[in-house]
Amino acid sequence: MSRERFVGLIHEICDVVGLPDAEYIVETQALEIEGFDVRLDHHENDPDSIYVCFHYGTVTAGRTLVVFRLMLEANLLIYAQDQAQLCLDSDTGSIVLLVRVVMGNDVTGEYLADVFAHYAEHGRYWQNNILASGDEMFEGIAAGNFMWLRA
């Protein structure tokens, strides 16, 4: 696999979701998926993979430690099986989900569009239930009153 496969998949994604300027996406390696900023990367030291980086939003001051704990639990219980990792961008305070997708023969633009939609749903959950939650709800989550990790 190579850079050409990466570029081809970007063109396929653009065709599937109706983005008219695939060359711009190839050049910037960035797009917006359901309101989330997403970066697409390809690295020479891992030529068979595409890396998808979702930016879910910024953690409110005073909540970082609890959110960090929730991210760790999510990484261990949910994302490890998907070759995905939740991270905290130390420069911006933003939660970032990094997903590694092996560009096998079964990976198409339609498959990647489904992956993007799946992780955008996760992002909405993080935004609505953790990042933008009121203090009472957040304190309940912090106390362990959450069901999403137990599913």
Sequence and secondary structure as in RCSB ss.txt:
>XXXX:A:sequence
MSRERFVGLIHEICDVVGLPDAEYIVETQALEIEGFDVRLDHHENDPDSIYVCFHYGTVTAGRTLVVFRLMLEAN
LLIYAQDQAQLCLDSDTGSIVLLVRVVMGNDVTGEYLADVFAHYAEHGRYWQNNILASGDEMFEGIAAGNFMWLR
A
>XXXX:A:secstr
  HHHHHHHHHHHHHHHT S HHHHHHH EEEETTEEEEEEEETTEEEEEEEEEEEEE  TT HHHHHHHHHHHH
HHTGGGGTEEEEE TTT EEEEEEEEE  TT  HHHHHHHHHHHHHHHHHHIIIIIS  HHHHHHHHTT  STTT
 
